[in-house]
Amino acid sequence: MIRRILTLFFLSLLASSLLATGCSSDDLQTETKIFWDFADSCDDGLGIQLRFHDLENGETWPGGGGVYVIDPGQAASFDTVCTPGSTLCYGARTNPDDGAIFWGVDLDGLETCDDCCWTCSDNLTGLIALDCDKARELSATP
């Protein structure tokens, strides 16, 4: 009984402390969702393999080495849950992988890009068209 009273007491202290400092439940948010819309704009008959990378936390979506697949000429929507303020990037290759081109940070997340990363924040959405003209060629390994 005393344990329960102490627990309630400390919870009420915590709640009043948060209210006194002006913290809201939004300030305590540890994750947010980003909605991604991609379109295969390459007219090459190949689909797209896609993966998301959280640069700060080392996470990838989907996990386990998997990839999302966009059928040839189609569009698809995905969502990721991320930590606010972290940087998320996409990486893609053709499906099946022709070994020639990639988009963004590539599937392995090891390339750099100018326009494939965003800061995790609420309500981030947009359409990303993966066009063959914007793809980059893989360099041959020596």
Residue, then its C-alpha position, 0 to 999 in steps of 0.5 A: m500500500i505504501r509503495r502504491i502511494l509513493t508511486l502515485f506521489f512521484l507520478s504526480l510530481l513528474a506531471s506537475s514538473l512537466l506542466a510547470t516547465g511548459c513541456s507538452s506530450d509533443d516535447l516527449q515524442t521519440e519517434t515520428k513517421i515519414f511518408w514516402d511516394f516513389a515512382d519508377s520513371c525509367d522506361d526501361g522495363l525494369g523495376i526498382q529496389l529501394r531501401f531507406h537509411d537512418l544515418e545517425n542511428g545506423e538503421t535501415w528499412p526494411g530490416g534484415g537486408g531486405v528491399y522494397v520493390i517497385d514494379p516497372g513503371q509503377a508508383a508505390s508508397f512507404d512509411t518509416v518511423c524515425t527519431p526526430g532530427s535524424t537524417l534519412c536517405y533513400g538508396a535504389r537500384t534497378n530490379p533485377d539489379d543490372g549492376a550499372i546504375f543507382w539512385g540516392v545513397d545506393l542500396d548499401g547506403l555508402e554513396t553520397c547524394d545532393d538531394c536524397c536525404w531529409t531530416c526526420s520531422d512530422n508530416l514530411t511527404g513528397l513524390i520522388a521520381l526515379d528517372c534514368d536520366k538522374a541515375r548515377e553509374l556504378s564505378a568499376t572496382p579495380 
